[in-house]
């Protein structure tokens, strides 16, 4: 069982990783720059791998992790989703 600080860190790290994946997916869809697309793919792969490892650790430590972005995080990302150009 994890202490409260460890659990909060794990939840925050998972939320951040999910946000990075979503923003990278957005960049991948919208950018025509090959370097940006390459970087976005690397970010998606890295954060997906890290998220999987964190889920394993959290399961062993009995920490529940978020499975979706919080409303606050979604609201912060909305301007990027709405942007064009």
C-alpha positions in Angstrom: 0.0 0.0 0.0 1.3 3.5 -0.9 1.3 6.6 1.2 -0.8 9.6 0.3 2.1 11.5 -1.3 3.1 8.5 -3.5 -0.6 8.1 -4.6 -1.0 11.8 -5.4 2.3 11.7 -7.4 1.1 8.6 -9.4 -2.3 10.2 -10.2 -0.7 13.5 -11.2 1.9 11.7 -13.4 -0.8 9.6 -15.1 -2.9 12.7 -15.8 0.1 14.6 -17.2 1.0 11.6 -19.4 -2.5 11.3 -20.8 -2.5 15.1 -21.6 0.8 14.7 -23.4 -0.5 11.9 -25.4 -3.7 13.8 -26.4 -1.7 17.0 -27.3 0.7 14.9 -29.3 -2.1 13.2 -31.2 -3.5 16.6 -32.0 -0.1 17.8 -33.3 0.1 14.6 -35.4 -3.3 15.2 -36.9 -2.8 18.9 -37.6 0.9 19.4 -38.4 2.3 19.0 -41.9 5.9 19.4 -40.5 7.6 16.1 -40.6 9.8 16.9 -37.6 6.8 17.8 -35.5 5.0 14.6 -36.6 8.1 12.6 -35.7 8.4 14.2 -32.3 4.7 13.7 -31.6 5.0 10.0 -32.4 7.9 9.7 -30.0 6.0 11.5 -27.3 3.0 9.2 -27.8 5.2 6.1 -27.7 7.2 7.3 -24.6 4.1 8.4 -22.6 2.2 5.3 -23.5 5.1 3.1 -22.3 5.5 5.1 -19.1 1.7 5.0 -18.5 1.7 1.2 -18.8 4.6 0.9 -16.3 2.9 3.3 -13.9 -0.3 1.2 -14.1 1.7 -1.9 -13.1 3.3 -0.1 -10.1 0.0 1.4 -9.1 -1.7 -1.9 -9.1 0.9 -3.4 -6.9 0.7 -0.4 -4.5 -3.2 -0.4 -4.6 -3.3 3.1 -6.1 -6.3 4.0 -8.3 -5.3 6.0 -11.3 -7.4 8.3 -13.5 -8.5 6.8 -16.8 -9.5 10.1 -18.4 -8.5 13.7 -18.2 -10.0 15.8 -15.5 -12.5 18.5 -16.5 -9.9 21.1 -15.5 -7.2 19.5 -17.7 -9.7 19.3 -20.6 -10.6 23.0 -20.1 -6.9 23.9 -20.2 -6.4 22.0 -23.5 -9.5 23.4 -25.2 -7.8 26.4 -26.7 -5.3 24.1 -28.4 -8.1 22.0 -29.7 -10.0 25.0 -31.0 -6.9 26.7 -32.6 -6.2 26.6 -36.3 -3.5 27.7 -38.5 
